């Protein structure tokens, strides 16, 4: 049994896919951005009737779908920092401008900083 995230060829929406013996045997989605983590993959309800119907739908155009690459995350920290109201508002504005939540924006900035540090 293999589990992967695939992106729909037209909409770009991401679905969780279960593959058995090279065949799509389960499909759940479309999923919200925060649901797309490696830890969630085996836990979706791949046995529901809707999942089975969607699996048949995906299998019909399987070659058109693309594998959704997950961002590698080695460690997660929950760090609270004190910021001024102005700084907090600025962070919210920057996140909203990219269509992200504040948590997603801060994670993106953390990953970007790690990449810069690794190149230095």
Buried (B, 14 or more C-beta within 10 A) or exposed (E): EEBBBBBBEEEEEBBBBBBEEEEBBBBBBEBEEEBBEEEBBEEBEBEEEEBBEBBEEBBEEEEEBEEBEEEEEEEEEEEEEEEEEEEEEEBEEBBEEEEBBEEBBBBBEBEEEEEEEEEE
